[in-house]
Protein backbone atom coordinates (compact mmCIF):
# COMPACT_ATOMS: atom_id res chain seq x y z
CA UNK A 1 0.00 0.00 0.00
CA UNK A 2 2.87 2.39 0.80
CA UNK A 3 4.43 1.67 -2.60
CA UNK A 4 1.14 2.48 -4.34
CA UNK A 5 0.85 5.79 -2.49
CA UNK A 6 4.46 6.68 -3.35
CA UNK A 7 3.93 5.82 -7.03
CA UNK A 8 0.73 7.89 -7.17
CA UNK A 9 2.43 10.80 -5.43
CA UNK A 10 5.33 10.63 -7.89
CA UNK A 11 3.00 10.72 -10.89
CA UNK A 12 0.94 13.53 -9.39
CA UNK A 13 4.04 15.67 -8.85
CA UNK A 14 5.53 14.97 -12.28
CA UNK A 15 2.39 15.18 -14.36
CA UNK A 16 2.62 17.69 -17.22
CA UNK A 17 -1.09 18.46 -17.35
CA UNK A 18 -3.40 20.40 -15.14
CA UNK A 19 -7.16 20.00 -14.89
CA UNK A 20 -9.30 23.11 -14.65
CA UNK A 21 -12.95 24.03 -14.97
CA UNK A 22 -14.21 26.93 -17.03
CA UNK A 23 -17.10 29.20 -16.02
CA UNK A 24 -19.69 26.75 -17.38
CA UNK A 25 -18.24 23.92 -15.29
CA UNK A 26 -16.71 21.96 -18.21
CA UNK A 27 -13.48 20.15 -17.41
CA UNK A 28 -10.42 21.12 -19.45
CA UNK A 29 -6.97 19.59 -19.70
CA UNK A 30 -4.23 22.20 -19.97
CA UNK A 31 -0.89 21.05 -21.30
CA UNK A 32 2.23 22.48 -19.70
CA UNK A 33 4.96 21.67 -22.21
CA UNK A 34 7.54 24.13 -20.90
CA UNK A 35 10.22 21.45 -20.67
CA UNK A 36 13.43 23.44 -20.54
CA UNK A 37 15.79 20.48 -20.26
CA UNK A 38 15.55 19.26 -23.85
CA UNK A 39 16.06 20.65 -27.33
CA UNK A 40 12.96 18.81 -28.58
CA UNK A 41 9.93 20.86 -29.51
CA UNK A 42 9.00 24.31 -30.79
CA UNK A 43 11.27 27.32 -30.31
CA UNK A 44 10.86 30.96 -31.31
CA UNK A 45 13.71 33.41 -31.92
CA UNK A 46 14.31 36.17 -29.38
CA UNK A 47 14.89 39.04 -31.84
CA UNK A 48 17.93 41.22 -31.15
CA UNK A 49 17.64 43.60 -34.10
CA UNK A 50 14.52 44.95 -35.80
CA UNK A 51 15.80 43.30 -38.98
CA UNK A 52 15.36 39.87 -37.29
CA UNK A 53 11.61 40.16 -37.91
CA UNK A 54 11.54 42.61 -40.83
CA UNK A 55 9.80 40.05 -43.07
CA UNK A 56 6.78 40.14 -40.74
CA UNK A 57 7.24 36.83 -38.87
CA UNK A 58 9.36 35.70 -35.97
CA UNK A 59 11.64 32.80 -36.99
CA UNK A 60 10.73 29.44 -35.46
CA UNK A 61 12.37 26.02 -35.21
CA UNK A 62 10.90 22.66 -34.25
CA UNK A 63 13.34 19.89 -33.30
CA UNK A 64 12.36 16.20 -33.54
CA UNK A 65 14.98 14.24 -31.59
CA UNK A 66 13.59 10.85 -32.69
CA UNK A 67 14.29 11.53 -36.37
CA UNK A 68 17.04 14.19 -36.00
CA UNK A 69 15.00 16.46 -38.28
CA UNK A 70 14.01 20.08 -37.83
CA UNK A 71 11.48 22.34 -39.49
CA UNK A 72 10.43 25.92 -39.08
CA UNK A 73 10.71 29.26 -40.79
CA UNK A 74 13.35 31.91 -41.29
CA UNK A 75 10.93 34.74 -40.70
CA UNK A 76 10.06 34.61 -44.39
CA UNK A 77 10.55 31.14 -45.87
CA UNK A 78 9.77 27.67 -44.53
CA UNK A 79 12.86 25.53 -43.89
CA UNK A 80 13.56 21.94 -42.95
CA UNK A 81 16.48 19.61 -42.76
CA UNK A 82 18.44 17.33 -40.51
CA UNK A 83 20.78 17.87 -37.60
CA UNK A 84 23.26 15.89 -35.54
CA UNK A 85 23.26 16.11 -31.77
CA UNK A 86 25.57 14.57 -29.17
CA UNK A 87 25.60 15.94 -25.63
CA UNK A 88 25.86 19.71 -26.17
CA UNK A 89 27.18 19.44 -29.75
CA UNK A 90 24.67 20.47 -32.43
CA UNK A 91 25.25 20.68 -36.17
CA UNK A 92 22.71 21.53 -38.86
CA UNK A 93 23.10 19.69 -42.16
CA UNK A 94 24.06 21.82 -45.15
CA UNK A 95 21.39 20.17 -47.29
CA UNK A 96 18.52 22.24 -45.87
CA UNK A 97 15.45 22.78 -48.02
CA UNK A 98 13.56 26.05 -48.15
CA UNK A 99 10.72 27.75 -49.94
CA UNK A 100 11.91 30.61 -52.13
CA UNK A 101 9.61 33.58 -51.50
CA UNK A 102 11.11 37.03 -51.94
CA UNK A 103 11.94 38.68 -48.62
CA UNK A 104 12.39 42.42 -49.27
CA UNK A 105 14.42 44.08 -46.52
CA UNK A 106 15.32 40.78 -44.85
CA UNK A 107 18.79 39.22 -45.05
CA UNK A 108 17.78 35.58 -44.91
CA UNK A 109 21.25 34.47 -45.99
CA UNK A 110 22.72 35.66 -42.66
CA UNK A 111 20.06 33.70 -40.74
CA UNK A 112 20.84 30.46 -42.66
CA UNK A 113 24.61 30.99 -42.28
CA UNK A 114 24.13 31.39 -38.53
CA UNK A 115 22.33 28.05 -38.33
CA UNK A 116 25.03 26.36 -40.41
CA UNK A 117 27.77 27.87 -38.23
CA UNK A 118 26.18 26.41 -35.06
CA UNK A 119 28.32 23.70 -33.45
CA UNK A 120 26.86 23.55 -29.93
CA UNK A 121 23.94 24.64 -27.79
CA UNK A 122 23.00 25.43 -24.19
CA UNK A 123 19.66 25.81 -22.49
CA UNK A 124 19.85 28.34 -19.64
CA UNK A 125 16.79 29.45 -17.68
CA UNK A 126 14.51 28.18 -20.45
CA UNK A 127 16.42 30.01 -23.20
CA UNK A 128 18.02 27.97 -25.99
CA UNK A 129 21.34 29.42 -27.11
CA UNK A 130 22.68 28.30 -30.48
CA UNK A 131 26.43 28.78 -30.35
CA UNK A 132 29.67 28.68 -32.28
CA UNK A 133 32.17 27.45 -29.69
CA UNK A 134 31.58 29.96 -26.84
CA UNK A 135 29.93 32.68 -28.97
CA UNK A 136 26.14 32.90 -28.78
CA UNK A 137 24.74 33.17 -32.31
CA UNK A 138 21.04 33.32 -31.45
CA UNK A 139 18.67 32.84 -28.54
CA UNK A 140 15.31 31.06 -28.61
CA UNK A 141 12.38 30.57 -26.23
CA UNK A 142 9.65 27.95 -26.22
CA UNK A 143 6.97 28.80 -28.73
CA UNK A 144 3.72 29.59 -26.92
CA UNK A 145 0.84 27.33 -27.90
CA UNK A 146 -2.04 29.57 -28.97
CA UNK A 147 -4.58 26.88 -28.07
CA UNK A 148 -3.18 25.07 -25.00
CA UNK A 149 -6.45 23.67 -23.67
CA UNK A 150 -8.47 20.66 -24.77
CA UNK A 151 -11.98 19.97 -23.53
CA UNK A 152 -12.42 16.53 -21.97
C-alpha positions in Angstrom: 0.0 0.0 0.0 2.9 2.4 0.8 4.4 1.7 -2.6 1.1 2.5 -4.3 0.9 5.8 -2.5 4.5 6.7 -3.3 3.9 5.8 -7.0 0.7 7.9 -7.2 2.4 10.8 -5.4 5.3 10.6 -7.9 3.0 10.7 -10.9 0.9 13.5 -9.4 4.0 15.7 -8.8 5.5 15.0 -12.3 2.4 15.2 -14.4 2.6 17.7 -17.2 -1.1 18.5 -17.4 -3.4 20.4 -15.1 -7.2 20.0 -14.9 -9.3 23.1 -14.7 -13.0 24.0 -15.0 -14.2 26.9 -17.0 -17.1 29.2 -16.0 -19.7 26.8 -17.4 -18.2 23.9 -15.3 -16.7 22.0 -18.2 -13.5 20.2 -17.4 -10.4 21.1 -19.5 -7.0 19.6 -19.7 -4.2 22.2 -20.0 -0.9 21.1 -21.3 2.2 22.5 -19.7 5.0 21.7 -22.2 7.5 24.1 -20.9 10.2 21.4 -20.7 13.4 23.4 -20.5 15.8 20.5 -20.3 15.5 19.3 -23.9 16.1 20.6 -27.3 13.0 18.8 -28.6 9.9 20.9 -29.5 9.0 24.3 -30.8 11.3 27.3 -30.3 10.9 31.0 -31.3 13.7 33.4 -31.9 14.3 36.2 -29.4 14.9 39.0 -31.8 17.9 41.2 -31.2 17.6 43.6 -34.1 14.5 45.0 -35.8 15.8 43.3 -39.0 15.4 39.9 -37.3 11.6 40.2 -37.9 11.5 42.6 -40.8 9.8 40.0 -43.1 6.8 40.1 -40.7 7.2 36.8 -38.9 9.4 35.7 -36.0 11.6 32.8 -37.0 10.7 29.4 -35.5 12.4 26.0 -35.2 10.9 22.7 -34.3 13.3 19.9 -33.3 12.4 16.2 -33.5 15.0 14.2 -31.6 13.6 10.9 -32.7 14.3 11.5 -36.4 17.0 14.2 -36.0 15.0 16.5 -38.3 14.0 20.1 -37.8 11.5 22.3 -39.5 10.4 25.9 -39.1 10.7 29.3 -40.8 13.4 31.9 -41.3 10.9 34.7 -40.7 10.1 34.6 -44.4 10.6 31.1 -45.9 9.8 27.7 -44.5 12.9 25.5 -43.9 13.6 21.9 -42.9 16.5 19.6 -42.8 18.4 17.3 -40.5 20.8 17.9 -37.6 23.3 15.9 -35.5 23.3 16.1 -31.8 25.6 14.6 -29.2 25.6 15.9 -25.6 25.9 19.7 -26.2 27.2 19.4 -29.7 24.7 20.5 -32.4 25.3 20.7 -36.2 22.7 21.5 -38.9 23.1 19.7 -42.2 24.1 21.8 -45.1 21.4 20.2 -47.3 18.5 22.2 -45.9 15.5 22.8 -48.0 13.6 26.1 -48.2 10.7 27.7 -49.9 11.9 30.6 -52.1 9.6 33.6 -51.5 11.1 37.0 -51.9 11.9 38.7 -48.6 12.4 42.4 -49.3 14.4 44.1 -46.5 15.3 40.8 -44.8 18.8 39.2 -45.0 17.8 35.6 -44.9 21.2 34.5 -46.0 22.7 35.7 -42.7 20.1 33.7 -40.7 20.8 30.5 -42.7 24.6 31.0 -42.3 24.1 31.4 -38.5 22.3 28.0 -38.3 25.0 26.4 -40.4 27.8 27.9 -38.2 26.2 26.4 -35.1 28.3 23.7 -33.4 26.9 23.6 -29.9 23.9 24.6 -27.8 23.0 25.4 -24.2 19.7 25.8 -22.5 19.8 28.3 -19.6 16.8 29.5 -17.7 14.5 28.2 -20.5 16.4 30.0 -23.2 18.0 28.0 -26.0 21.3 29.4 -27.1 22.7 28.3 -30.5 26.4 28.8 -30.4 29.7 28.7 -32.3 32.2 27.5 -29.7 31.6 30.0 -26.8 29.9 32.7 -29.0 26.1 32.9 -28.8 24.7 33.2 -32.3 21.0 33.3 -31.4 18.7 32.8 -28.5 15.3 31.1 -28.6 12.4 30.6 -26.2 9.6 27.9 -26.2 7.0 28.8 -28.7 3.7 29.6 -26.9 0.8 27.3 -27.9 -2.0 29.6 -29.0 -4.6 26.9 -28.1 -3.2 25.1 -25.0 -6.5 23.7 -23.7 -8.5 20.7 -24.8 -12.0 20.0 -23.5 -12.4 16.5 -22.0 
